């Protein structure tokens, strides 16, 4: 189980079409104009940009400096991500919580360095690319969006470097104990079977830590601001990835399906009465504040769903697609896929048929819940495409693809498979250790806050 990878059963729909964030079926020629896509909400720019003294020292954490420039870059990043105006008033409301987040990041980074854990730039690039694609953005969109507002990628890169590295710290500390034993998995399975007929919940979470009582007011005000933006349409996954201090942050806050006895009593009381898709008020829990969204409810042991075994062929383009003026290489790529669609002999023959196309990538997902595929067109395609018959080419800005459904059947997914239970136990251990280790680092830290 990779140390920084999210449980795949939660993100399978995103993973299946990872390279097809702007995907749309194309029955006609590649040059057909794509339907206009609504522009993401743009952060309003103030007439006179708010710019504090970037070199002023805001805090010293065990000898490491945090400047006003560091704080300003991170709070602007948040404002841009959720569509807030980057005005002095808005940025001031973010300052206290952002400063605390950066202090905690410095403590985590110091622990990473002490343990000689180094994160490669390719790991960070892959994380950012995944966030873009899961949120329907073209590759490089975030960098261009930040540059338009006068920001570099540095703050985002620093943040994801620490998130990935911290997960590796936890995995190192847990060692072999990170992996649940067969007996532990059997015990969890038995617990679930004893709860058949009871309700479980699919939840997303943003966790805002409170390490000292004096921080409560600032954390509450920040939570109110986050909730306001989430209810206004800000992507939950983007907000969670940037500001949640839970180990689910890299998965966009996704906790997956959880049972009543796995939730804080306060959170359980809220989700019991929430409608699907709602955003909660701030919920005070041990160690901080939780903001939760309810994605679904189901009875344990009673979740009949359509599953599919799907293969995907993806050919990256040499440049971002201009639908009105595709390059010759892009035309060849689509023609090659169309030829495969016409000639491939079922799912077993699809791999051999791809060898004539340079740069082609073949991926396979054996247990896809069709109802979890986020794009409605793709969900419909996966549900209705004849088995063993490739689709027509599907076009995105960064490439073209075919999918083929190798098998499709109806199953009861109410009691998770052993692999899913193992991932659940693994995530719980990582989260518990993360909070324990952070409390220890905070107690031992020498932190000098400057006015």
C-alpha positions as CSV (number, residue, x, y, z in Angstrom):
1,X,0.0,0.0,0.0
2,X,1.9,3.2,-1.1
3,X,2.6,5.5,1.7
4,X,1.1,8.6,0.1
5,X,-1.6,7.1,-2.1
6,X,-5.3,7.5,-1.3
7,X,-7.4,4.3,-0.9
8,X,-8.2,3.5,-4.5
9,X,-11.7,2.3,-3.9
10,X,-12.6,5.9,-3.0
11,X,-11.1,7.5,-6.0
12,X,-11.6,4.9,-8.7
13,X,-13.8,7.0,-10.8
14,X,-11.2,9.8,-10.9
15,X,-8.4,7.3,-11.4
16,X,-10.1,5.6,-14.3
17,X,-10.4,8.8,-16.3
18,X,-7.4,10.5,-14.7
19,X,-6.2,11.9,-18.0
20,X,-9.6,12.9,-19.3
21,X,-10.6,15.8,-17.0
22,X,-12.3,17.7,-19.8
23,X,-13.5,14.6,-21.5
24,X,-16.3,14.7,-24.1
25,X,-17.4,12.1,-26.7
26,X,-16.6,13.2,-30.2
27,X,-18.5,11.5,-32.9
28,X,-17.5,13.9,-35.6
29,X,-14.1,15.1,-36.7
30,X,-11.6,16.3,-34.1
31,X,-11.9,19.8,-35.5
32,X,-15.5,20.1,-34.3
33,X,-15.6,23.0,-31.7
34,X,-16.1,21.8,-28.2
35,X,-19.0,23.2,-26.2
36,X,-18.1,26.3,-24.2
37,X,-17.0,25.4,-20.6
38,X,-18.0,27.9,-17.9
39,X,-14.9,29.8,-16.7
40,X,-13.9,29.1,-13.1
41,X,-14.8,31.8,-10.7
42,X,-12.1,34.4,-10.8
43,X,-10.9,36.1,-7.7
44,X,-11.6,39.8,-8.0
45,X,-8.5,41.9,-7.9
46,X,-8.4,45.0,-5.8
47,X,-7.5,48.2,-7.5
48,X,-4.4,48.6,-5.3
49,X,-3.0,45.1,-4.4
50,X,-2.6,44.5,-0.7
51,X,1.1,43.9,-0.2
52,X,2.6,43.6,3.3
53,X,6.3,43.8,4.0
54,X,7.3,40.4,2.6
55,X,10.6,40.3,4.5
56,X,9.1,41.0,8.0
57,X,9.5,38.0,10.3
58,X,6.2,36.8,11.6
59,X,7.3,33.8,13.6
60,X,10.5,31.7,14.3
61,X,9.9,28.0,14.7
62,X,12.9,26.2,16.2
63,X,15.1,28.7,14.4
64,X,13.3,28.5,11.1
65,X,11.7,31.8,9.9
66,X,8.2,32.4,8.6
67,X,7.8,35.8,7.0
68,X,4.8,38.0,6.2
69,X,5.6,37.1,2.6
70,X,5.1,33.4,3.3
71,X,1.7,34.1,5.0
72,X,0.6,36.5,2.3
73,X,1.3,33.9,-0.5
74,X,-0.6,31.2,1.3
75,X,-3.7,33.2,2.1
76,X,-3.8,34.6,-1.5
77,X,-3.6,31.0,-2.7
78,X,-6.6,30.1,-0.6
79,X,-8.6,33.2,-1.7
80,X,-7.9,32.5,-5.4
81,X,-8.9,28.8,-5.0
82,X,-12.3,29.6,-3.6
83,X,-13.1,32.7,-5.5
84,X,-12.7,35.3,-2.7
85,X,-11.5,38.8,-3.5
86,X,-7.9,39.2,-2.5
87,X,-8.6,42.5,-0.6
88,X,-6.9,43.6,2.6
89,X,-10.1,42.9,4.6
90,X,-10.5,39.3,3.3
91,X,-6.8,38.5,3.6
92,X,-6.7,39.8,7.2
93,X,-9.4,37.4,8.1
94,X,-7.2,34.5,6.9
95,X,-4.0,35.6,8.6
96,X,-4.2,34.0,12.0
97,X,-5.2,30.5,10.7
98,X,-2.7,30.6,7.9
99,X,0.1,31.5,10.3
100,X,-0.8,28.6,12.5
101,X,-0.9,26.3,9.5
102,X,2.5,27.4,8.4
103,X,3.9,26.9,11.9
104,X,2.6,23.3,11.9
105,X,4.0,22.8,8.4
106,X,7.5,23.9,9.6
107,X,7.3,21.4,12.5
108,X,6.4,18.6,10.1
109,X,9.1,19.7,7.6
110,X,11.7,19.7,10.4
111,X,10.7,16.2,11.4
112,X,10.9,15.1,7.8
113,X,14.5,16.5,7.5
114,X,15.5,14.9,10.8
115,X,14.5,11.6,9.4
116,X,16.2,12.3,6.0
117,X,12.9,12.1,4.1
118,X,13.2,13.9,0.8
119,X,10.3,14.4,-1.6
120,X,11.1,14.5,-5.3
121,X,9.7,17.3,-7.5
122,X,8.1,14.7,-9.7
123,X,6.0,13.5,-6.7
124,X,4.7,17.0,-6.1
125,X,4.1,17.6,-9.8
126,X,2.0,14.4,-9.9
127,X,0.0,15.5,-6.9
128,X,-0.8,18.9,-8.5
129,X,-1.7,17.3,-11.8
130,X,-4.1,14.9,-10.1
131,X,-5.8,17.8,-8.3
132,X,-6.2,19.7,-11.6
133,X,-7.7,16.7,-13.4
134,X,-10.0,15.7,-10.5
135,X,-11.4,19.2,-10.6
136,X,-11.9,19.4,-14.4
137,X,-8.9,21.7,-15.0
138,X,-6.5,21.4,-17.9
139,X,-2.8,20.5,-17.0
140,X,-1.0,23.7,-16.0
141,X,-4.2,25.6,-15.2
142,X,-3.3,26.3,-11.5
143,X,0.1,27.7,-12.5
144,X,-1.5,30.0,-15.1
145,X,-4.2,31.0,-12.7
146,X,-1.8,31.9,-10.0
147,X,0.5,33.7,-12.4
148,X,-2.4,35.9,-13.5
149,X,-2.8,37.0,-9.9
150,X,0.9,37.7,-9.5
151,X,1.7,34.5,-7.5
152,X,4.2,31.7,-8.1
153,X,3.6,28.0,-7.4
154,X,6.0,28.1,-4.5
155,X,3.5,28.2,-1.7
156,X,1.4,25.3,-3.2
157,X,4.6,23.3,-3.9
158,X,5.8,23.8,-0.3
159,X,2.4,22.7,1.1
160,X,2.2,19.5,-0.9
161,X,5.9,18.6,-0.3
162,X,5.1,18.6,3.5
163,X,1.8,16.7,3.1
164,X,3.5,13.9,1.1
165,X,6.6,13.8,3.3
166,X,4.5,13.8,6.5
167,X,2.7,10.7,5.3
168,X,6.1,9.0,4.7
169,X,7.2,10.0,8.2
170,X,4.1,8.3,9.7
171,X,4.6,5.2,7.5
172,X,8.2,5.0,8.7
173,X,7.2,5.2,12.3
174,X,4.5,2.6,12.0
175,X,6.7,0.2,10.1
176,X,5.3,-3.2,9.7
177,X,2.5,-2.3,12.1
178,X,1.0,-0.1,9.5
179,X,-0.3,-3.1,7.6
180,X,-3.4,-4.7,9.3
181,X,-3.1,-8.4,10.0
182,X,-5.5,-10.9,8.6
183,X,-6.9,-11.4,12.1
184,X,-7.6,-7.6,12.4
185,X,-9.3,-7.5,9.0
186,X,-11.4,-10.5,10.0
187,X,-12.4,-8.7,13.2
188,X,-13.4,-5.6,11.4
189,X,-15.4,-7.7,8.9
190,X,-17.2,-9.4,11.7
191,X,-18.0,-6.0,13.3
192,X,-19.5,-4.9,10.1
193,X,-21.6,-8.0,9.6
194,X,-23.0,-7.6,13.1
195,X,-24.2,-4.1,12.0
196,X,-26.0,-5.2,8.8
197,X,-29.1,-3.1,8.4
198,X,-27.7,-0.1,10.2
199,X,-26.8,3.1,8.5
200,X,-23.4,4.1,7.3
201,X,-22.3,7.4,5.8
202,X,-20.0,8.6,3.0
203,X,-18.3,11.8,4.3
204,X,-15.9,14.5,3.3
205,X,-14.1,16.4,6.0
206,X,-12.1,19.6,6.6
207,X,-10.3,19.4,9.9
208,X,-9.1,22.6,11.6
209,X,-6.9,21.8,14.6
210,X,-6.9,23.7,17.9
211,X,-3.8,23.0,19.9
212,X,-4.4,25.6,22.6
213,X,-7.7,27.0,24.0
214,X,-6.7,30.6,23.0
215,X,-6.9,29.5,19.3
216,X,-10.5,28.6,19.5
217,X,-12.0,31.9,18.4
218,X,-9.7,32.3,15.4
219,X,-10.3,28.7,14.4
220,X,-14.1,29.3,14.6
221,X,-13.9,32.4,12.5
222,X,-11.9,30.7,9.9
223,X,-14.3,27.7,9.9
224,X,-17.2,30.1,9.3
225,X,-15.3,31.6,6.3
226,X,-14.6,28.2,4.9
227,X,-18.2,27.1,5.2
228,X,-19.4,30.3,3.6
229,X,-17.3,29.6,0.5
230,X,-18.2,25.9,0.4
231,X,-21.9,26.7,0.5
232,X,-21.2,29.2,-2.3
233,X,-19.8,26.5,-4.6
234,X,-16.1,26.3,-3.8
235,X,-14.8,22.8,-4.6
236,X,-14.7,20.8,-1.4
237,X,-11.7,18.8,-2.5
238,X,-9.7,21.9,-3.3
239,X,-10.5,23.5,0.1
240,X,-9.7,20.3,1.9
241,X,-6.4,19.7,0.1
242,X,-5.3,23.2,1.1
243,X,-6.6,23.7,4.6
244,X,-7.6,20.4,6.2
245,X,-5.0,19.2,8.7
246,X,-6.3,15.6,8.6
247,X,-4.5,12.8,6.7
248,X,-7.4,12.8,4.3
249,X,-6.3,16.2,2.9
250,X,-4.4,14.6,-0.1
251,X,-7.6,12.8,-1.0
252,X,-9.6,16.0,-1.0
253,X,-11.0,15.3,2.5
254,X,-12.6,12.0,1.4
255,X,-13.2,9.7,4.4
256,X,-15.1,7.1,2.3
257,X,-17.9,5.0,3.9
258,X,-17.8,5.1,7.7
259,X,-19.9,3.5,10.3
260,X,-21.6,5.3,13.3
261,X,-19.1,3.9,15.8
262,X,-16.2,5.3,13.8
263,X,-17.5,8.9,14.0
264,X,-17.2,11.5,16.8
265,X,-20.6,11.6,18.6
266,X,-20.9,15.3,17.6
267,X,-20.3,14.5,13.9
268,X,-22.7,11.6,14.0
269,X,-25.4,13.7,15.4
270,X,-25.0,16.1,12.5
271,X,-24.8,13.6,9.6
272,X,-27.8,11.7,10.8
273,X,-30.0,14.7,10.0
274,X,-28.1,16.2,7.0
275,X,-29.4,15.9,3.5
276,X,-27.0,14.6,0.8
277,X,-24.7,17.3,-0.5
278,X,-25.1,19.6,2.5
279,X,-22.2,21.4,4.3
280,X,-22.3,21.3,8.1
281,X,-21.8,24.1,10.5
282,X,-18.6,24.0,12.5
283,X,-18.6,20.8,14.7
284,X,-16.4,20.9,17.8
285,X,-14.5,17.6,18.1
286,X,-11.5,16.4,20.1
287,X,-8.5,18.4,18.9
288,X,-10.2,20.9,16.7
289,X,-13.2,21.7,14.5
290,X,-14.6,19.5,11.7
291,X,-16.6,20.7,8.7
292,X,-18.3,17.8,7.0
293,X,-20.2,17.2,3.8
294,X,-22.5,14.2,3.5
295,X,-22.2,12.4,0.1
296,X,-24.5,9.5,0.8
297,X,-26.2,7.1,3.2
298,X,-26.8,3.4,2.9
299,X,-27.7,0.3,4.9
300,X,-24.7,-1.9,5.8
301,X,-25.0,-5.1,3.8
302,X,-27.6,-3.7,1.4
303,X,-26.0,-1.7,-1.4
304,X,-26.8,-3.4,-4.7
305,X,-24.8,-1.6,-7.4
306,X,-23.5,-2.1,-11.0
307,X,-19.8,-2.9,-11.2
308,X,-17.6,-3.0,-14.3
309,X,-14.1,-4.2,-15.4
310,X,-12.8,-1.5,-17.7
311,X,-9.7,-0.9,-19.7
312,X,-8.6,2.6,-20.9
313,X,-6.3,3.5,-23.7
314,X,-4.9,7.1,-23.5
315,X,-2.7,8.9,-26.1
316,X,-1.3,12.3,-24.8
317,X,-1.3,15.2,-27.2
318,X,1.9,17.0,-28.2
319,X,0.3,20.3,-27.1
320,X,-3.0,21.5,-25.6
321,X,-5.8,20.9,-28.1
322,X,-7.3,23.9,-30.0
323,X,-10.6,22.2,-31.2
324,X,-10.7,24.6,-34.2
325,X,-7.1,24.0,-35.2
326,X,-5.8,20.6,-34.1
327,X,-2.2,19.7,-35.0
328,X,-1.4,17.0,-37.5
329,X,-0.1,14.8,-34.6
330,X,-3.4,15.2,-32.8
331,X,-5.3,14.1,-35.9
332,X,-3.1,11.1,-36.2
333,X,-3.6,10.2,-32.6
334,X,-7.4,10.3,-32.9
335,X,-7.3,8.4,-36.3
336,X,-5.2,5.7,-34.6
337,X,-7.6,5.3,-31.8
338,X,-10.5,5.2,-34.3
339,X,-8.7,2.4,-36.1
340,X,-8.2,0.4,-32.9
341,X,-11.9,0.9,-32.1
342,X,-12.8,-0.6,-35.5
343,X,-10.3,-3.5,-35.5
344,X,-9.7,-4.6,-31.8
345,X,-11.1,-8.1,-31.0
346,X,-12.6,-7.7,-27.6
347,X,-11.0,-6.8,-24.3
348,X,-8.2,-9.5,-24.6
349,X,-7.1,-8.1,-28.0
350,X,-7.0,-4.4,-27.1
351,X,-3.5,-4.4,-25.7
352,X,-2.0,-5.9,-28.9
353,X,-3.9,-3.4,-31.0
354,X,-2.3,-0.4,-29.2
355,X,1.3,-1.3,-30.0
356,X,1.3,0.6,-33.3
357,X,0.6,4.0,-31.6
358,X,3.6,5.8,-30.0
359,X,3.2,7.0,-26.4
360,X,0.0,5.1,-25.8
361,X,-0.9,4.2,-22.2
362,X,-3.1,1.3,-21.2
363,X,-4.7,1.2,-17.8
364,X,-7.0,-1.4,-16.3
365,X,-9.5,-1.1,-13.4
366,X,-11.3,-4.3,-12.4
367,X,-13.9,-3.2,-9.9
368,X,-15.4,0.1,-10.9
369,X,-18.6,1.2,-9.2
370,X,-20.4,2.8,-12.2
371,X,-22.5,5.1,-10.0
372,X,-19.3,6.7,-8.6
373,X,-18.1,7.9,-12.0
374,X,-18.4,11.6,-11.6
375,X,-18.8,12.7,-15.3
376,X,-22.4,11.9,-16.3
377,X,-21.5,11.2,-19.9
378,X,-18.8,8.7,-18.9
379,X,-21.1,7.1,-16.3
380,X,-23.7,6.6,-19.0
381,X,-21.1,5.2,-21.4
382,X,-19.7,2.7,-18.8
383,X,-23.3,1.6,-18.0
384,X,-24.5,1.1,-21.6
385,X,-21.4,0.4,-23.8
386,X,-21.7,-3.2,-25.1
387,X,-19.2,-5.5,-23.4
388,X,-16.0,-6.1,-25.4
389,X,-16.8,-3.2,-27.8
390,X,-14.4,-0.2,-27.7
391,X,-16.0,3.3,-27.5
392,X,-15.5,6.0,-30.1
393,X,-12.5,8.2,-29.4
394,X,-13.0,10.5,-26.4
395,X,-11.3,13.9,-26.6
396,X,-9.8,16.0,-23.8
397,X,-7.5,19.0,-24.0
398,X,-4.4,16.9,-23.1
399,X,-5.2,13.7,-25.1
400,X,-7.6,11.2,-26.5
401,X,-8.8,7.9,-25.2
402,X,-10.9,4.8,-25.8
403,X,-12.6,2.8,-23.1
404,X,-13.7,-0.8,-23.3
405,X,-15.9,-2.6,-20.8
406,X,-14.6,-6.1,-20.3
407,X,-17.3,-7.2,-17.9
408,X,-20.3,-5.8,-16.1
409,X,-22.3,-7.3,-13.2
410,X,-24.6,-6.4,-10.3
411,X,-23.2,-6.9,-6.8
412,X,-24.1,-6.2,-3.2
413,X,-21.3,-3.8,-2.1
414,X,-22.8,-3.2,1.4
415,X,-20.0,-5.1,3.2
416,X,-16.6,-4.0,1.8
417,X,-14.0,-6.3,0.4
418,X,-11.1,-7.3,2.7
419,X,-8.8,-4.9,0.7
420,X,-11.1,-2.0,1.5
421,X,-11.3,-2.9,5.1
422,X,-7.5,-3.1,5.3
423,X,-7.2,0.4,3.7
424,X,-9.8,1.7,6.3
425,X,-7.7,0.3,9.2
426,X,-4.5,1.7,7.7
427,X,-6.0,5.2,7.4
428,X,-7.3,5.1,11.0
429,X,-3.8,4.3,12.3
430,X,-2.2,7.0,10.2
431,X,-4.6,9.6,11.4
432,X,-4.2,8.6,15.1
433,X,-0.4,8.7,14.9
434,X,-0.4,12.0,13.0
435,X,-2.3,13.8,15.8
436,X,-0.3,12.2,18.5
437,X,3.0,13.1,16.8
438,X,1.9,16.7,16.1
439,X,1.0,17.2,19.8
440,X,4.4,16.1,20.8
441,X,6.2,18.3,18.3
442,X,4.1,21.3,19.4
443,X,4.9,20.7,23.1
444,X,8.6,20.5,22.5
445,X,8.8,23.4,19.9
446,X,10.4,26.8,20.6
447,X,8.1,29.2,18.8
448,X,8.6,33.0,18.8
449,X,5.7,34.9,17.5
450,X,6.5,38.4,16.3
451,X,4.1,41.4,16.2
